Every structure is written in structure tokens, then in C-alpha cells.
Amino acid sequence: MKNSGFSYLLVLGICSMLFSCRSLNYRIANNYYDQFAYSRAIPKYEKVLRKELEPNAARNLADSYRKTGNSLKSEFWYKRLLTMPSATEQDKLAMAEVLMENGKYEDAGDWFRKYIQLNGSDARAKRLLIACDSIHIFFEDSNAYSISLPGFNRENESNFSATFYKEGIVFLSDRPAPGKNKEKSLWTGREYLDLFFTSQIGGTDDWLEPELLKGNINGLYDEGPAVFDTSYTRIYFTRTDYAGKNVSKNEEDESVLKMYTGKLDNGNWNLESGIPFNNDEYSVGHPALTPDGNTLFFVSDMPWGYGGTDLYSSSFQNGNWSDPVNLGIRVNSEGNEMFPFFANDSTLYFASDGHIGLGGLDIYETTWNGEYWVTPTNLQYPVNSPKDDFGYIIDEEGVEGFFTSSRSISSDKIYSFIKHPPIILHKICVKDSKTGKQIKNYQAVIKSDSGSKNFKSDNNGEAKINLPDNSMIQLVIKANGYFSDISNFDTHSIKRSRTTTDTISLTKISNGKSMVCGNIYFDKKTTDLTESITYGLDSLYEIMIYNPELQIEIASHTDSRGSSSSNLEISRKRSDNMSLYLINKGIQPFRIISKGYGEYRLKNQCRNGILCLEEDHMVNNRVEVTVVDIID
């Protein structure tokens, strides 16, 4: 009996110790989690969950893995959490988002649908579901960029948010370096982020070993994204706010980011002051500057925004920065917008997890149309991926640049890119305008600032034409026995490769058939060429230029009012003036026959002595063009 009692007490004590140990690990894990010390919370939660599948521990562990960039383990724990009755609708949403980050779009779509059934008012979730159901559209122009991983990136360290500086870049990194604070971030478990500089070794793909920016710009804790003015003498940068050796916290016990400015002095970057709209209760950071330095874009979670973090702007006026202005609902979503960059062509690039995209943060572009920022456009693959993609910058020529991505499983990395011109393929099918039958033999000519190119139809009667980008283009379609067709294209606004198909109808040339030129009209008995008349003649000139085989008659007719001899003289002067205009523009004289018929070929009953309305007289007061010969 004594032995039995002792065994019972022993087992009870062991159980009590195990429970106490589990309870202690759980409390410690929660404490770390509440302090955003995810790197320390993870092993504690793992210990708790080895003993018991506790819902809140699984939820926090899944979130901790997600916050530290391990979406695969995050998916594993959300999947286990969602087998429990206590799983919430927010757990379903988080699962869908993590599945997107892992490129599992079909499964993500299923979980978004389950979440939306419970919360049908979530517009952001609906947009992400649309993205999952139409993910193929983000891969339609996968050759738009060539990307590579520069050699200054190293395993097991985070490098992100590059900004141009002289002949190189300044970026954030948690790598060790001489003179750097050796303490570890509770969030990541690695060293704090500081600003480093590196540049490419001339003529090679190699980079210099990154060095800390000199001066007191790098503080005790995390620095954030930075930007320089065009003279590279002033810096605007983000910093985790601290006083003494303690990180500053707001009333919700959260650390706050603030934005500061510094100046270059004898090779050292020295801190000057904070930006006037910094606040102890919310974060301000991620600066971007216009080339003239007079507009500052930044990110903040200040109250009354549209989502988690929004994009704002401020103007430098009379020596001060103006009150921040939210960029509006087209740019800012219910999610998070951050990491802005303002390019030389006035395009604003930024990252968001609230617009339609591939998953995590995607990179978008928008422009100001004079009234508001237009709806952002996703940069698509390969710049964007299922993981976080952000920190996009591009050079003055709009060709080369950098962006950051967590597509590498270890940590954030900076990628370089070359942006290629869009491939604009225009497919043409030509038909007879009267019969609708296909015309198989024809020639296409494109003219642009870069010159002209000729294309011929293939055996199937189709022509595939590559239109030059960023150009004003004239396309001429020629076929024997038909009037050429002329159309104009403006490709300046086309930024992505595309294929278009067009069916063009050509009109057969008929000898001896007159056509009334409705866009050439002389008022009453005048003979001078007005602006509207020359505009109509310019169209005729185009037809003559692109149909060099045509010989035409330009015939002028008058109404019956006035004497017959006077009307004949007026009509001849009109025809001669029109013919001379075309000849002066370069049409050979033998291709134009000038005729004046006066009132001898009236089209209606309005002869001398008959009262007619003005519109009836106008029918007779006309210009006709007739093809009289096709010159071989």
C-alpha cells in the first residue's frame, strides 16, 4: 500500500511538473509574441505543441513563422489549426493568404471562398480571390524583365530596399560589420538593420564589399528605407525610435518608426532632425523624393487611413513640409501600401498586399493624371512572385534597377533587373470591302521615327508586324488594284507586350468612277483654299502618295446661280488651285488632270430660273475626284 501510494504521488508529481513546464513555456512564448519577439517565441511554442495541440499556441506559431518569412511552416500550422473547432474566420483568411505566398492558388481560392461566405463585406479578400482565379494573367509577359541576384547578397542575411547613391546603391542589411551593434533583433533573431553602401566594380558583374554609411546615421536599433536628394548631400531615412538605449513605445506598447533627415559633412552622414509630422503614437517612414526634392512620399499608419499603412505626400513650401495628404482610395487599400519610389518619368512605384496580385507584397505603378492617382497596375512576373516583392527602383533611362524579394527561402534579397521594351505584335487579315473575300497578296509598310519597314503577307494571307514601342506609327496596307489603307498608332502608353488582331477592308479601284469629296467645299463663288479645304486635300495627298500608280482628275462644279461663263471660270480656278496645292506638296504634275465644269453637270433640277433651297444648290457646288488611269 505504501509503495502504491508513493507511486501515485510520484506520477502525480511528474504530471504536475510537466503541466507546470508546459504552462511556463506557454506563458513565455506568449510574452515573446506580444513583444514581437517572434524568433524567441517560435521554439517555445514548438515545445508547447509537442505536448498538446493548443489552438492559440498553433495560431501564434503560424503567425510567427509568417512574420519571420517561413510561409511553408506557417501553412503547416494553419492547416493543423483549421482542424480544430475553435478555428476562426480570420484563421481561414490567414490560411488563404499563406497558400498564395506558397503559390498554391487553387487551394488558396477555396479558403478565400470559405472566408467570404462568413465575411462577404471584405473587398480585399474578394480581390485576392479574383487574383487566384485568374493567376495566368500575371505571367503573360514573363520576358519583360531579365533579373539576376547580385553577388553582394549572402545566405542567412536580409538585404533590402536599395536606393541609388552616386555610382552605387545604399541598402538595408542585418549583416555583421565592424563598428555595428552586435545585439540581436527579437523579431528576426539576427542583428539589427543598418544602412550599407556598395557599388559595382567597373566593367564586371562583381560588387565591392558593402560598408556601413559613415557618420551617426546608423543608430542602436533598426534603420529603415532611405532616399537621397539628387546632389547626394541630403538623406531622408527611417529609424526605429528610441530614447537612450530603450526603444520608444506608443500607448499600445508598439515600437514606432520615425523619419529623419541628415546631411553630408566631410564624408560623414550626420543626423539633423526629425520630419515635422513624426508622431509618438503612429509610424512614419519609407521616404521617396521627386527629382526636384519638393515632394516627399512616405508611409504611415496614422489614424483615418484606408488600411494598415497608407501612402501620403507632403510638399516643401516656404521652407517647411506641408501637412500630409493621403494619396487616395485608388492607391491605398484595406491592406498595406509601402516602399514608394518616384521615377524620373513621374511614375510612382510602391508595394501592396491589398490589390490584385500574386501573393504577399506585390509591386505596382501609378501616375498622376492631373486630378488623382490612377488605378495601380501590377508589374507582374518575374518582378512579382508569390512571396513579398517590394523596394522597386529604376534608373533615369527607365531601363535598369533593383527590387527586393523574399522568394529566396532564407531571407530578403536584392535583385537587379534590365527592363526590356514591350513586344507589340499586330496581326493583319485583309478583305475586299465589297465582297468580303480575303485578299491574300498584299504588302504592309510601317513608318515611324526610326524609319520604315516592309512586310509581306504569308501563304495564308496574314501579316505579323512588330510595332516599335514608344512611337507614333503609320501603317499602310497595299494590294494591287485596291486603294491603300492608312492607319495610325500611338505606342507611347503601351508598357506590356501584347498581340492584337485587325481585319482591314480595301476598296477596289474603279477607272472612270467619280467620288464626291465631301470634306472639300468652296463657299458660294470663292476660289481661295481655306484651312478646311487644305485639310481635305491633305487626305487626297495621302491617297496619292500611297497609291503612286493612280492618275486622277480633279473636277470642280458650281451651282447655276450667276452667269454660265463666270461659273466656268470660277470652277477652273478652283481646280487649278487644288491641283497646284498637291503639286507643290510633291505630287507629279502628270498624275493630276485639272477640270472646271462650271454649271454644266448639275446633279438636280436647280437650273436657271428655278427656285431652290440652299442645301439643294450645295449638292451642285461640289468637287469630284475620278481615277482616269492606273499607271504601270
C-alpha positions, 0 to 999 in steps of 0.5 A: 500500500505504501509503495502504491501510494508513493507511486501515485504521488510520484506520477502525480508529481511528474504530471504536475511538473510537466503541466507546470513546464508546459504552462511556463513555456506557454506563458513565455512564448506568449510574452515573446509574441506580444513583444514581437519577439517572434524568433524567441517565441517560435521554439517555445511554442514548438515545445508547447505543441509537442505536448498538446495541440493548443489552438492559440499556441498553433495560431501564434506559431503560424503567425510567427513563422509568417512574420519571420518569412517561413510561409511553408511552416506557417501553412503547416500550422494553419492547416493543423489549426483549421482542424480544430473547432475553435478555428476562426474566420480570420484563421481561414483568411490567414490560411488563404493568404499563406497558400498564395505566398506558397503559390498554391492558388487553387487551394488558396481560392477555396479558403478565400471562398470559405472566408467570404461566405462568413465575411462577404463585406471584405473587398480585399479578400474578394480581390485576392480571390479574383487574383487566384482565379485568374493567376495566368494573367500575371505571367503573360509577359514573363520576358519583360524583365531579365533579373539576376541576384547580385553577388553582394547578397549572402545566405542567412542575411536580409538585404533590402530596399536599395536606393541609388547613391552616386555610382552605387546603391545604399541598402538595408542589411542585418549583416555583421560589420565592424563598428555595428551593434552586435545585439540581436533583433527579437523579431528576426533573431539576427542583428539589427538593420543598418544602412550599407553602401556598395557599388559595382566594380567597373566593367564586371558583374562583381560588387565591392564589399558593402560598408556601413554609411559613415557618420551617426546615421546608423543608430542602436536599433533598426534603420529603415528605407532611405532616399537621397536628394539628387546632389547626394548631400541630403538623406531622408531615412527611417529609424526605429525610435528610441530614447537612450538605449530603450526603444520608444513605445506608443500607448499600445506598447508598439515600437514606432518608426520615425523619419529623419533627415541628415546631411553630408559633412566631410564624408560623414552622414550626420543626423539633423532632425526629425520630419515635422509630422513624426508622431509618438503614437503612429509610424512614419517612414519609407521616404521617396523624393521627386527629382526636384526634392519638393515632394516627399512620399512616405508611409504611415499608419496614422489614424483615418487611413484606408488600411494598415499603412497608407501612402501620403505626400507632403510638399516643401513650401516656404521652407517647411513640409506641408501637412500630409495628404493621403494619396487616395482610395485608388492607391491605398487599400484595406491592406498595406501600401509601402516602399514608394519610389518616384521615377524620373518619368513621374511614375510612382512605384510602391508595394501592396498586399491589398490589390490584385496580385500574386501573393504577399507584397506585390509591386505596382505603378501609378501616375498622376493624371492631373486630378488623382492617382490612377488605378495601380497596375501590377508589374507582374512576373518575374518582378512579382512572385508569390512571396513579398516583392517590394523596394522597386527602383529604376534608373533615369533611362527607365531601363535598369534597377533593383527590387527586393524579394523574399522568394529566396527561402532564407531571407530578403534579397536584392535583385537587379533587373534590365527592363526590356521594351514591350513586344507589340505584335499586330496581326493583319487579315485583309478583305475586299470591302465589297465582297468580303473575300480575303485578299491574300497578296498584299504588302504592309509598310510601317513608318515611324521615327526610326524609319520604315519597314516592309512586310509581306503577307504569308501563304495564308494571307496574314501579316505579323508586324512588330510595332516599335514601342514608344512611337507614333506609327503609320501603317499602310496596307497595299494590294494591287488594284485596291486603294491603300489603307492608312492607319495610325498608332500611338505606342507611347502608353503601351508598357506590356507586350501584347498581340492584337488582331485587325481585319482591314477592308480595301476598296477596289479601284474603279477607272472612270468612277467619280467620288464626291469629296465631301470634306472639300467645299468652296463657299458660294463663288470663292476660289481661295483654299481655306484651312478646311479645304487644305485639310481635305486635300491633305487626305487626297495627298495621302491617297496619292502618295500611297497609291503612286500608280493612280492618275486622277482628275480633279473636277470642280462644279458650281451651282447655276446661280450667276452667269454660265461663263463666270461659273466656268471660270470660277470652277477652273480656278478652283481646280487649278488651285487644288491641283497646284496645292498637291503639286507643290506638296510633291505630287507629279504634275502628270498624275493630276488632270485639272477640270472646271465644269462650271454649271454644266453637270448639275446633279438636280433640277436647280437650273436657271430660273428655278427656285431652290433651297440652299442645301439643294444648290450645295449638292451642285457646288461640289468637287469630284475626284475620278481615277482616269488611269492606273499607271504601270 
